[in-house]
């Protein structure tokens, strides 16, 4: 190994034997980043890199996830207001996050489950049939989102919302990994040929930890000896190697642990793979009570009933708070004002409130809200309370500050029991 002529940061000249020892391709170059008493840190540069690493920036952080969870790392970057490029690798999984002053502005992934189409499907913006229709005509390097707009499946605005959801999904997914390596290059980095978003890092971290717990719950629910995975007739396009191998390992039915062993996946990676295959209609999960022929689960039915009841109570509370204001201002002026509040709140709760409007008579559509609420992931009651609770708080504020309402507490006391029941 020859000495770099220009000191640290310059490319090294390596022999074929040294390249083989370091696991480098013939065209890859490396440079010395740091040399200490017992360690030398090299960095790959040039041809052969898996993603567009910003070589002109300073690598300031390299961390093993098993020692420092990704949530802690992102919180540190966010708290210090750093701009830069975060690169995560775990075996063949590659994900990157672009940050500006501590806030996420974009993210990419090489995982099938993180692709735009699958993200849009999860969020309910497109159907499985629409996804399959677009996949039939999609030809790289064409942009998949452009295909969806051209075929009238999405409007440009809906695609914008979908890209934001995709980026958020990629960031949230990071927190379920218990292994891998993170690198962070400091400095402004602009993603190539993409819009620049502005997403709240702290919220994404909190939601990512909830998604991690949800994945662990899925894993716990499918590891039982009586749970069976049934391969269906659907044959998804563009599956990655793990997904194809998992699907091929399934017979008419199989147990989760057996499939993971045959494919060589750890349980968490197997659960992620199963999530995708279930999402695209390729695999059905038969749990013990379903195998026995009973209803899916009493607990599941009760939870859905709780969601419906929560929506009903919120709609009633919103109607009670709206009534005195509408009586004084008229339904149309008030609904116009309220729709502005809705649009602002929807930025924080897009899955539930995106494109939702108040009618000209000053009412919400309970069926639409219920339908969206039942499709939510994670703690649905908490999400409902956070989103609709913001609307309740606004209405209470308007009641208390309305110039023509002399005794607002009279109206607030009338809904006190209902408000206490919701506990948002």
TORMIRO-671914 format. One line per field, with one value per residue (C-alpha): residue number from 0; y, x, z. Coordinates in Angstrom, 2 decimals, padded with zeros to 5 digits. Layout:
num = NUM,...
py = Y,...
px = X,...
pz = Z,...
END
This chain:
num = 0,1,2,3,4,5,6,7,8,9,10,11,12,13,14,15,16,17,18,19,20,21,22,23,24,25,26,27,28,29,30,31,32,33,34,35,36,37,38,39,40,41,42,43,44,45,46,47,48,49,50,51,52,53,54,55,56,57,58,59,60,61,62,63,64,65,66,67,68,69,70,71,72,73,74,75,76,77,78,79,80,81,82,83,84,85,86,87,88,89,90,91,92,93,94,95,96,97,98,99,100,101,102,103,104,105,106,107,108,109,110,111,112,113,114,115,116,117,118,119,120,121,122,123,124,125,126,127,128,129,130,131,132,133,134,135,136,137,138,139,140,141,142,143,144,145,146,147,148,149,150,151,152,153,154,155,156,157,158,159,160,161,162,163,164,165,166,167,168,169,170,171,172,173,174,175,176,177,178,179,180,181,182,183,184,185,186,187,188,189,190,191,192,193,194,195,196,197,198,199,200,201,202,203,204,205,206,207,208,209,210,211,212,213,214,215,216,217,218,219,220,221,222,223,224,225,226,227,228,229,230,231,232,233,234,235,236,237,238,239,240,241,242,243,244,245,246,247,248,249,250,251,252,253,254,255,256,257,258,259,260,261,262,263,264,265,266,267,268,269,270,271,272,273,274,275,276,277,278,279,280,281,282,283,284,285,286,287,288,289,290,291,292,293,294,295,296,297,298,299,300,301,302,303,304,305,306,307,308,309,310,311,312,313,314,315,316,317,318,319,320,321,322,323,324,325,326,327,328,329,330,331,332,333,334,335,336,337,338,339,340,341,342,343,344,345,346,347,348,349,350,351,352,353,354,355,356,357,358,359,360,361,362,363,364,365,366,367,368,369,370,371,372,373,374,375,376,377,378,379,380,381,382,383,384,385,386,387,388,389,390,391,392,393,394,395,396,397,398,399,400,401,402,403,404,405,406,407,408,409,410,411,412,413,414,415,416,417,418,419,420,421,422,423
py = 000.00,003.23,006.48,009.09,011.98,014.60,013.41,012.46,012.44,011.42,008.14,005.27,003.02,-000.63,-003.91,-006.65,-008.64,-005.64,-005.02,-008.63,-008.36,-005.22,-006.65,-003.94,-004.17,-003.51,000.03,001.07,003.59,004.23,007.14,007.53,009.49,009.14,007.53,006.91,005.03,001.68,002.29,003.56,004.52,004.08,005.32,003.95,006.48,006.43,003.67,000.80,002.71,001.48,004.97,008.50,009.19,012.88,012.48,016.21,016.33,015.34,011.95,012.93,009.91,006.12,004.04,000.40,000.21,-002.69,-000.28,002.95,002.67,004.74,006.69,008.00,008.89,010.86,012.63,013.74,015.06,016.78,018.29,019.71,021.12,019.41,019.28,016.28,012.80,009.74,006.36,003.08,-000.42,-003.77,-006.70,-005.97,-003.28,000.27,003.38,007.04,010.15,013.76,016.36,020.16,021.79,018.62,018.10,015.34,016.61,013.32,009.60,006.67,002.88,-000.16,-002.24,-003.30,-002.58,001.05,001.69,004.39,002.00,-000.13,002.99,004.42,001.08,001.02,004.56,003.86,006.37,003.61,000.13,-003.15,-003.28,000.23,-000.71,-003.80,-001.78,000.78,-001.89,-003.50,-000.37,000.91,000.79,002.03,004.59,006.09,007.49,005.31,008.34,009.86,006.66,006.95,010.54,009.77,006.97,009.20,007.14,010.12,013.88,015.73,016.99,013.48,012.25,015.00,013.80,010.22,011.02,012.67,009.55,007.34,009.34,009.27,005.50,004.98,007.02,005.28,001.86,002.50,002.10,-001.59,-002.59,-003.95,-004.26,-002.47,000.53,004.24,006.88,010.60,013.16,016.76,019.55,020.58,017.75,018.10,014.88,014.35,015.21,015.18,017.66,018.85,018.25,019.53,016.87,017.01,014.66,014.37,013.22,010.72,009.22,008.82,007.27,005.05,003.59,002.87,001.08,-000.92,-002.08,-002.97,-005.12,-006.88,-007.56,-009.06,-011.22,-012.46,-013.25,-015.40,-017.38,-019.67,-023.31,-023.31,-020.19,-021.02,-018.92,-019.70,-018.82,-017.28,-017.15,-013.56,-013.26,-009.80,-008.11,-006.68,-008.69,-008.53,-011.68,-012.10,-011.78,-014.22,-016.75,-016.45,-016.95,-019.92,-021.56,-021.63,-024.75,-024.96,-023.79,-023.36,-022.10,-018.81,-020.07,-022.95,-020.60,-018.25,-021.15,-022.41,-018.94,-017.94,-014.86,-013.64,-013.33,-009.53,-009.58,-012.41,-010.33,-007.38,-009.67,-011.19,-007.69,-006.89,-010.21,-009.92,-006.32,-007.22,-010.19,-012.94,-014.51,-014.97,-015.40,-018.05,-017.81,-020.62,-019.28,-018.68,-022.20,-023.48,-021.63,-018.95,-015.20,-013.55,-012.40,-011.07,-008.64,-007.31,-006.82,-005.09,-002.78,-001.82,-001.12,001.09,003.05,003.53,004.62,007.07,008.65,008.91,010.65,013.09,013.92,014.57,016.76,018.72,019.24,020.51,023.00,024.07,024.75,028.08,029.51,028.49,030.00,033.38,033.42,031.20,027.78,028.83,031.45,029.15,026.08,028.14,029.17,025.65,024.11,026.25,024.84,021.34,021.81,022.94,020.03,017.57,018.36,016.71,013.92,013.18,009.57,010.68,014.24,014.67,016.32,016.14,019.14,020.42,020.57,023.87,023.06,022.93,019.15,016.38,013.09,010.44,007.53,008.97,009.59,006.11,004.47,006.26,005.56,001.81,001.83,003.56,001.71,001.47,002.95,004.14,005.65,007.72,008.96,009.84,011.72,013.65,014.71,015.38,016.72,019.57,020.49,020.38,022.62,025.14,025.23,025.75,028.60,030.20,029.84,031.50,034.36,034.91,038.58,037.72,034.84,036.32,033.09,030.49,028.40,027.64,025.73,024.15,022.83,021.21,018.96,018.39,014.77,013.88,015.63,013.78,010.46,010.98,011.87,013.39
px = 000.00,001.63,001.52,-000.93,001.00,-001.42,-002.01,-005.39,-008.32,-006.25,-006.83,-004.44,-002.71,-003.38,-002.07,-004.44,-003.76,-004.57,-007.80,-008.83,-008.13,-010.26,-013.07,-012.69,-013.67,-011.04,-012.30,-012.94,-010.70,-010.19,-008.83,-007.59,-010.01,-008.28,-005.16,-004.83,-002.56,-004.28,-006.68,-006.75,-010.10,-010.53,-013.39,-014.57,-014.65,-015.34,-016.82,-018.45,-020.18,-023.72,-025.25,-024.21,-022.08,-021.13,-017.36,-016.76,-018.31,-016.71,-017.58,-018.14,-019.92,-019.72,-021.81,-022.82,-026.59,-026.31,-024.49,-026.38,-029.96,-030.85,-033.45,-030.70,-028.47,-031.18,-032.14,-028.52,-028.36,-031.71,-030.80,-027.54,-029.24,-026.82,-027.25,-025.93,-026.36,-027.05,-026.33,-027.51,-026.44,-027.51,-026.38,-028.03,-030.36,-029.34,-031.21,-030.23,-031.66,-030.97,-031.21,-031.22,-030.60,-031.67,-034.91,-035.49,-035.83,-035.64,-034.89,-034.17,-034.10,-033.24,-035.99,-039.08,-041.35,-040.16,-040.91,-043.40,-046.09,-046.06,-046.08,-049.07,-050.86,-050.27,-051.54,-054.71,-053.94,-054.08,-055.60,-053.80,-055.44,-054.19,-050.69,-050.67,-052.03,-049.24,-046.55,-047.52,-046.57,-043.74,-040.33,-037.21,-035.64,-039.12,-040.44,-043.16,-044.98,-045.19,-046.86,-049.50,-050.27,-050.32,-052.83,-055.07,-054.57,-053.18,-053.25,-049.92,-050.93,-051.82,-048.45,-046.74,-048.53,-047.60,-043.89,-043.96,-045.61,-043.01,-040.11,-041.69,-042.19,-038.51,-037.36,-039.80,-038.64,-035.08,-035.93,-036.85,-033.28,-031.16,-027.99,-026.14,-023.87,-024.65,-022.42,-023.12,-021.49,-021.91,-022.75,-025.57,-026.46,-029.19,-030.92,-030.64,-033.72,-036.16,-038.27,-036.97,-039.40,-039.46,-040.47,-040.32,-037.55,-038.71,-042.20,-040.76,-038.58,-041.56,-043.71,-040.83,-040.56,-044.31,-043.87,-041.00,-043.26,-045.94,-043.45,-042.48,-046.19,-046.56,-043.51,-044.92,-048.26,-046.84,-044.20,-046.79,-046.65,-050.29,-050.02,-049.87,-048.79,-050.76,-049.46,-052.17,-052.50,-051.25,-047.80,-046.42,-044.05,-040.63,-040.03,-036.59,-034.55,-035.72,-039.39,-039.07,-037.22,-039.77,-042.67,-041.03,-040.42,-044.14,-046.07,-049.83,-049.19,-046.10,-045.03,-043.18,-040.08,-039.66,-039.79,-037.25,-034.87,-035.18,-034.62,-031.92,-033.68,-033.53,-037.01,-037.26,-036.28,-038.76,-041.52,-040.77,-040.87,-044.16,-045.62,-044.93,-046.18,-049.35,-049.82,-049.65,-051.99,-049.41,-049.65,-052.45,-051.78,-054.03,-053.98,-055.31,-058.85,-059.10,-057.89,-060.64,-063.19,-064.25,-064.29,-060.84,-060.57,-062.99,-060.30,-059.99,-063.74,-063.87,-061.03,-062.84,-065.98,-063.93,-062.64,-066.18,-067.41,-064.54,-065.31,-069.01,-068.22,-065.83,-068.31,-070.95,-068.58,-067.53,-071.17,-072.04,-069.16,-069.91,-073.63,-073.49,-070.87,-072.84,-075.99,-074.26,-071.97,-073.85,-072.79,-070.95,-068.59,-067.84,-067.18,-064.78,-062.88,-062.92,-061.68,-058.57,-057.99,-058.61,-056.01,-053.42,-054.20,-054.09,-050.41,-049.75,-052.31,-052.54,-053.74,-056.91,-057.62,-056.09,-058.60,-061.33,-063.70,-066.57,-069.86,-071.59,-074.04,-071.16,-070.87,-068.30,-068.92,-068.72,-068.59,-065.56,-063.69,-064.59,-063.41,-060.07,-059.70,-060.17,-057.27,-054.87,-051.77,-050.62,-052.65,-055.73,-057.50,-054.42,-054.17,-057.87,-057.52,-054.49,-056.06,-059.67,-058.55,-056.80,-060.11,-061.90,-059.23,-059.63,-063.42,-063.11,-060.69,-063.10,-066.01,-064.07,-062.92,-066.01,-067.08,-070.80,-070.75,-071.07,-071.04,-068.88,-068.58,-072.29,-071.64,-068.42,-070.03,-072.77,-070.18,-067.93,-069.01,-068.51,-065.15,-064.00,-065.06,-062.72,-059.72,-057.60
pz = 000.00,-001.12,000.84,-000.41,-001.91,-000.66,002.91,004.36,001.96,-001.09,-002.93,-002.18,-004.71,-003.79,-005.11,-006.34,-003.14,-000.93,-002.87,-002.34,001.40,001.66,-000.50,-003.15,-006.80,-009.45,-010.11,-006.50,-004.81,-001.09,000.89,004.45,006.62,009.97,011.38,015.12,017.46,016.88,013.96,010.39,008.89,005.12,002.97,-000.39,-003.26,-006.96,-009.11,-007.30,-004.52,-003.91,-003.69,-004.56,-001.49,-001.11,-001.24,-001.06,002.44,005.75,007.22,010.86,012.32,011.93,014.34,014.80,015.32,017.78,020.11,019.38,018.04,015.00,016.96,019.25,016.29,014.49,017.70,018.13,014.55,014.98,018.34,017.00,013.88,011.49,007.72,005.85,004.43,006.59,005.01,006.59,005.55,006.98,004.81,001.43,002.81,001.89,003.02,003.00,004.62,003.62,006.38,006.46,009.81,011.58,009.65,007.09,003.51,001.57,001.86,-000.46,-000.13,-002.23,-000.58,-002.53,000.43,000.38,-003.29,-004.21,-005.42,-002.29,-000.09,-001.98,-001.57,002.19,002.59,000.60,-002.19,-004.82,-005.00,-005.67,-009.11,-009.95,-008.80,-011.02,-013.96,-013.68,-013.22,-016.55,-018.52,-016.31,-017.98,-016.12,-016.17,-016.47,-013.18,-011.65,-010.24,-013.72,-014.98,-012.25,-013.24,-016.97,-016.46,-014.35,-011.20,-009.26,-009.68,-009.46,-006.00,-004.82,-006.12,-004.10,-000.98,-001.84,-002.17,001.26,002.73,001.02,002.48,005.93,005.65,004.78,007.78,010.15,008.92,010.09,013.75,013.58,012.65,015.48,013.42,010.64,010.24,009.96,008.38,008.45,006.16,007.30,004.88,002.55,000.16,-002.48,-003.62,-007.39,-009.48,-006.58,-004.70,-001.38,001.44,004.99,007.48,011.29,012.41,016.02,014.94,012.46,015.18,017.53,014.79,013.70,017.17,017.09,013.73,015.22,018.04,015.50,013.59,016.81,017.46,013.98,014.59,017.91,016.28,013.44,015.35,016.96,015.87,014.67,012.49,008.78,005.80,002.68,-000.77,-002.95,-006.71,-007.02,-008.60,-007.81,-010.24,-009.38,-006.23,-004.65,-004.04,-000.43,-001.39,-004.30,-002.15,000.66,-001.75,-003.46,-000.08,000.66,-000.19,000.13,003.69,005.86,009.26,009.52,011.33,008.87,005.89,007.48,008.07,004.48,003.04,005.52,006.93,010.50,012.12,011.80,008.12,007.62,009.27,006.98,003.96,005.11,005.55,001.91,000.51,002.55,001.40,-002.31,-001.95,-002.41,001.08,003.60,007.32,008.90,012.68,014.94,015.34,011.57,010.81,013.08,010.97,013.41,012.91,012.45,016.09,018.64,019.74,016.19,015.93,019.30,018.29,015.07,017.09,019.42,016.42,015.06,018.47,018.85,015.46,016.37,019.65,017.99,015.23,017.88,019.91,016.83,015.88,019.37,019.32,015.77,016.25,018.17,015.80,012.70,014.22,014.47,011.41,008.95,007.70,004.54,006.04,008.95,006.74,004.60,007.72,009.13,005.90,006.21,009.69,008.30,005.56,008.10,010.45,007.55,007.03,010.38,009.97,006.23,006.53,008.30,007.12,003.66,001.26,003.92,003.91,005.99,004.09,003.36,006.14,008.62,009.10,008.59,006.80,009.56,007.07,005.30,008.55,009.85,006.63,006.84,010.56,010.05,007.56,009.95,011.16,014.76,017.62,015.71,018.72,019.56,015.97,015.94,019.21,018.01,014.69,015.67,019.04,017.21,015.56,018.91,020.45,017.64,018.02,021.77,021.12,018.63,021.04,023.84,021.61,019.48,019.81,019.75,022.23,025.71,027.78,026.01,029.17,028.88,025.64,026.88,030.06,027.96,026.24,029.26,029.78,026.13,026.05,029.20,027.66,024.72,026.91,024.16
END
